[in-house]
């Protein structure tokens, strides 16, 4: 079983300021992040999006424009220029951080010209149900990339590189997904809406030889250009699963490196996630979406939530070697379409559950770490001002404990609906391990055994000032405050 002693940070959120400064900020903060205990950073899509300098990056327009060409109203992206991006990666890697790039292969947006093509309209809520006959439509499917002028790649994209679109300039009133003539929706995708191959914009036809050749070539070019250590694949439930495996294997061969990979399969159905992991032969990890949903539910239900069930039907329990655990991300934060908020009071508990246990590869969300303040429009159509609290000081404590004490066997004490705990027994180089207690209700107490008899333990969080002394067999009663977490570690010996 793989044990990830490191932790990654998602170094952006949806409302990161569009000031072109993020890459520079990473260069400034890389050493501090490494010192805190982070071992990797996941960066947002660096390619030019249809929204230019305001695009988060998921509305991908030109994969080869990393903030270098005057396209879509700007040279730089929301996060900075190509040179600043490459410099930030280099600085982060020198600091000891791995860098993971966000890759969007599902769709393209912001075409330069419209084209007429034959297509059949389908019900957006049921992609097996046609809602009209084969007809001529006018779709924005011709990408010429005029600012780049053929540099790096001469391919221009046309309608035949896509299998579906959702806009017809000849009939703007129709709400439909148009399946292009002689094309099909791929079968190896999520079954939501009957078939979830189509998500948005111009949907890439992964079966098209030109598309495959270009994406493989782009991967080589991007890896040679940036030197990143791995990838986060966007929207994997909308693309044939085997494509990501084939692409990743190709890039690993090309680079001669064991590149990291994690996919975003946003579904609370553990069976769907496990199917993807099986198809991709364990080469690509997945974010543990069911665990996130448990955290959100626990934060909203308070003392009514049974903490003994927090890991039920999660990836980290069923397939721990392939689970990237997370508390929140850019899609779940307030005002987003997939909004699924983990309330602030529960976030310290949730981060303890992913950072201080042996299973899974934990990912810390930058908006949880640094905090965030932004305005936006909610699902109610109204404008809102959002403040997200910073949990940096406590996450840093957890990272310190993870690096210094989270070793050896783990013993769980999940025997109470409101108060749970566990111990790590440590190893030869990290004696004493640690004990963690969490309560979602009143003050919690848990009688647990460590591997350190007659040893004084202190609460690393500082929530409880009193120390605890284990008995001759390593047992002691460890406490935490109500709605809180305490992390008990051996008291440091003064230098001789």
Protein Blocks (a to p, Z undefined) as FASTA:
>chain_A
ZZdfbdcddfbdfklccehpmmmmmmmmmmmmmmnopabdcdddfbdcfklmmlgolacf
blmlgoiacgehiabdfkbcfklmmmmmmmmmmnopacdddddfkbcehiabdcdddddd
ddfklmkbccbdcddddddfbcgklmnnopoiacdcdfklpcbdcbdfklmmbgcdddde
hiacdfbbcfehhiakbmghjdddfklmklmmmmmmmmmmmmmmnopabdcdehkllgcf
klmmmmmmmmmmmnopacddddddddfbfklmmmmmmmnnopaccddfklmmmmmmmmmn
mmmpcfklmmgoifklmmmmlcccdfbdfklpghiaklccddfklmmmmmmmmmmcmgdj
ddddfklmnopadddddfkopacddddddfklmmmmmmmmmmmmmgcjdddddfbfkbcc
dddebjfklghiaaddddfbdcdddddddfbehiacddfklmambdcdddfkopacdddd
ehiacdddddddddZZ
